[in-house]
Amino acid sequence: MLILIAGPYRSGTNDDPVLMRANLGRLEAVALPLFRKGHVPMIGEWVALPLLERAGSTRPGDAAYEEILYPVAHRLLEKCDAVFRIEGASKGADEDVRIARERGLPVYYRLEDVP
């Protein structure tokens, strides 16, 4: 399966780039175990961050950020087979889960539950 990993990126960071990178690291920590289970892990920021740079984004929440970050995840969800939701408060990740459920996609919260 192509599995979108959803969780906090900007949430709880007060836009501190060090904390945002740490959140990305938490998302990425799940990628290798999912890959080793035979799946293709995907994180929206892997796609969005290079696009944000090209679009000239200078800070979280600017016009380019709003144009790209969440829409990337929503477009990816059109291609994904499942969502893996990591712990932590995140409106964006909660929206990913809502969309996935609306589409009838499985949502996993624990690695041991992923086939």
Backbone torsions as a table, in degrees:
resi	resn	phi	psi	omega
1	MET	NA	151.4	167.9
2	LEU	-90.6	115.9	-172.5
3	ILE	-117.0	119.9	175.1
4	LEU	-79.8	124.5	176.5
5	ILE	-91.7	120.7	-175.4
6	ALA	-119.8	139.7	178.2
7	GLY	175.3	-174.3	-177.6
8	PRO	-64.0	134.6	168.7
9	TYR	-121.0	-65.3	179.1
10	ARG	-86.9	-29.7	-175.2
11	SER	-54.7	134.8	175.7
12	GLY	73.7	10.1	-176.1
13	THR	-104.9	-13.1	-172.1
14	ASN	53.1	33.1	179.4
15	ASP	61.7	23.1	175.5
16	ASP	-74.4	117.9	-176.7
17	PRO	-61.1	-30.2	178.3
18	VAL	-66.2	-43.9	179.2
19	LEU	-69.8	-34.6	177.1
20	MET	-65.6	-40.9	176.0
21	ARG	-63.4	-37.8	177.7
22	ALA	-64.2	-40.4	177.1
23	ASN	-64.4	-40.3	176.4
24	LEU	-61.3	-39.1	176.6
25	GLY	-60.8	-37.5	177.4
26	ARG	-66.3	-39.2	175.7
27	LEU	-64.1	-45.4	-177.2
28	GLU	-67.9	-25.2	-179.8
29	ALA	-62.1	-22.9	-179.6
30	VAL	-86.9	-19.7	-173.1
31	ALA	-62.0	-48.8	-177.5
32	LEU	-63.6	-45.5	176.4
33	PRO	-59.1	-37.7	177.4
34	LEU	-66.5	-41.2	177.4
35	PHE	-60.7	-43.9	-179.0
36	ARG	-67.5	-18.4	174.0
37	LYS	-83.5	-1.7	176.6
38	GLY	102.9	8.5	-175.9
39	HIS	-105.7	171.1	173.8
40	VAL	-109.2	108.9	179.1
41	PRO	-78.6	147.4	178.1
42	MET	-139.9	137.4	175.6
43	ILE	-123.9	128.1	-177.2
44	GLY	-55.1	-36.8	-179.6
45	GLU	-65.1	-26.1	176.3
46	TRP	-60.6	-32.6	178.7
47	VAL	-90.0	-44.1	-172.0
48	ALA	-70.0	-40.0	-173.9
49	LEU	-61.3	-45.3	176.0
50	PRO	-64.8	-35.0	177.3
51	LEU	-65.5	-41.2	178.4
52	LEU	-60.3	-41.8	178.8
53	GLU	-61.9	-46.5	-179.9
54	ARG	-64.5	-33.0	-178.1
55	ALA	-79.3	-6.4	178.0
56	GLY	84.7	20.4	177.0
57	SER	-61.0	135.5	-179.6
58	THR	-114.0	-12.8	-179.9
59	ARG	-163.6	152.2	175.9
60	PRO	-57.6	135.0	177.4
61	GLY	92.6	-6.2	177.9
62	ASP	-72.2	177.7	-173.6
63	ALA	-58.9	-44.1	-180.0
64	ALA	-64.0	-40.6	178.7
65	TYR	-58.7	-48.2	-179.1
66	GLU	-66.0	-34.3	179.7
67	GLU	-68.2	-31.7	-166.7
68	ILE	-111.0	-47.7	-165.4
69	LEU	-57.5	-61.7	-177.4
70	TYR	-71.8	-37.9	176.3
71	PRO	-58.6	-32.9	176.9
72	VAL	-59.6	-48.7	-179.7
73	ALA	-60.9	-41.4	-178.9
74	HIS	-65.8	-37.9	176.8
75	ARG	-68.9	-38.8	177.2
76	LEU	-62.4	-37.8	-179.9
77	LEU	-61.0	-24.4	176.5
78	GLU	-68.6	-20.1	-177.6
79	LYS	-106.8	-18.4	-173.9
80	CYS	-79.8	156.3	179.4
81	ASP	-100.9	-15.1	-177.2
82	ALA	-165.8	168.7	174.9
83	VAL	-126.3	138.7	170.8
84	PHE	-112.3	116.5	-176.9
85	ARG	-100.9	116.3	175.3
86	ILE	-85.3	165.6	-178.4
87	GLU	-68.4	154.7	174.5
88	GLY	120.7	143.7	-179.9
89	ALA	-67.0	131.1	178.8
90	SER	-164.9	113.9	176.8
91	LYS	-63.0	-40.6	179.7
92	GLY	-62.5	-44.6	179.3
93	ALA	-67.3	-37.6	176.4
94	ASP	-62.6	-37.7	177.0
95	GLU	-67.2	-38.5	175.3
96	ASP	-59.1	-44.1	179.3
97	VAL	-63.6	-42.9	179.9
98	ARG	-60.2	-47.0	-179.9
99	ILE	-63.4	-43.3	179.5
100	ALA	-59.8	-46.2	180.0
101	ARG	-64.4	-39.6	177.7
102	GLU	-59.8	-35.5	179.5
103	ARG	-84.6	-3.8	179.8
104	GLY	81.3	17.9	179.5
105	LEU	-83.9	146.1	174.9
106	PRO	-69.0	146.2	175.9
107	VAL	-122.4	123.6	-178.8
108	TYR	-109.6	147.2	179.2
109	TYR	-121.6	-13.7	-178.9
110	ARG	-134.4	137.0	-179.5
111	LEU	-57.1	-37.6	-177.6
112	GLU	-67.2	-14.1	177.8
113	ASP	-89.3	-11.6	179.6
114	VAL	-80.7	124.3	-178.9
115	PRO	-65.4	NA	NA
